Amino acid sequence: MALLLDMCSVLISLVFLSIVGLVAGVAIPGLFLAAAAPWLDWLLPVKDG
């Protein structure tokens, strides 16, 4: 019974950490990209036509 409880707690922890990792993997680069966008537009302007 203790083994089953340990397995459940490990599974819940892994699910939680995967959700946190997914959010951090998307949100943190997005924040850096939002901060770097004006610099990128200045360095690499879009050419029309």
C-alpha angles and dihedrals in degrees: 000000000000090000091055091050090049091050092050093050091049091049093049090048093050092049091049093047092048091053091048091047092050093050092046092047091055102033102045097051088043090056091050091047091051090051093046097045097089090049092048091049090051094046098039109028119193112253115222120224 
